Amino acid sequence: MERYGYEEYDAPILELSEIYKAKSGDELVSQQTYSFEDRGGRDVTIRPEMTPTVARMVAAKRQELSYPLRWYSIPNLWRYERPQKGRLREHWQLNVDLFGVQTIDGEIELITIASDIMREFGAEENMFTIRINSRKLTSIIMADYLGLDAMQAHLMIKLMDRKSKIPKEAFEAEARQIFDASEADSGFKKLVALSEAKSMAELPEKLLASSPIKQVQLLFTHLKEAGIKNAVFDVSLMRGFDYYTDIVFEVFDNDPQNNRSLFGGGRYDGLVGLFGAEAVPTIGFGMGDVTIADFLQTHELLPEIHSETDVYLVVIGDVLRQAQGVAKLMRQEGVNVAVELLSKKPEKQIKTAVKKNIPFALFVGEQELNSERFSLKDLATQGEEALSLERVIARVLDRRNRGVKSRSDLE
């Protein structure tokens, strides 16, 4: 995020429940949140998402901020639902938001960032697909093509958003109930035909002439110029939150074992204005840790876990206090040092360091303290040499700066 000029922000975990009811939809608050009345009699909610919060923050400082405003955060979020694959009650989520850009350039930047994040994790282009749609186009489809009123359209959007999660028969039954009784058969046939369109070219002629389609076409042209070739149009993509106003997108895993949405976002130009400030054009997305971890595991891209500790200080004999002094000198030079405190035999101390995946072990006993030369053991190569403390520090920092490979890498 910082390579693209984004700055990190944070916020409290509690919000008034009303901001989610108005901005995310009543279903989220009534069914999927931890909400309660606090001691002051206020109806509050532990944040289930970050977008309403950041919109509130920007609205409060609307005139003081410089635009375009690029912000990101990685908060922990809570949702009251059944834990399952890809979904836990508590998770961490990267949130990325760009404020103040009305043009399609905002969508281009955010989708490019999303693609770059996937590449940074080691994903190849054929491993994931970026699906794109327009909520403005969806509004035209609901009103002009399917003939639905505002309430029916709202219900249909929610249903379409759940389509992949419910049986085909249940989807058809619910969809038919949304249409007026006299229009149920013809309306459902139109809906099926529409959902089967694999590209913009397969949409009805009436829709192809709309301005939202032209906007989506322009977006695809620029994404291809930016080198993103795995983006596709998906007319059934809804994004369930009520605040989206235009382009929406989701990143999907292409592997049959995990063929699901990983994360997504879109444009929500009206959200800041709902907090009493002048409206600010905004686009953003959120990436949860659970779904991306499933993706990485499915594609065997999970990184090796490396210890942040550079050196495990092996204490030989009754010299713990002196060993702590050696560790202090090393820490002052920027080396991360853990000191053995349990009076274990040296070989057991080394096993501890190996188990924790620490690159080096440094032996400190009376002999080393008297000679001021310490034995440094590289736990990956098993190489060992006696060095002055200054040389030990230099060797460790040099190895860290060059990138320490794990033992499994070396093997």
Summary of the structure (lengths in Angstrom):
residues: 411
radius of gyration: 27.7
end to end distance: 33.4
largest distance: 95.9
contacts: 1234
relative contact order: 0.11
helix: 45%
strand: 21%
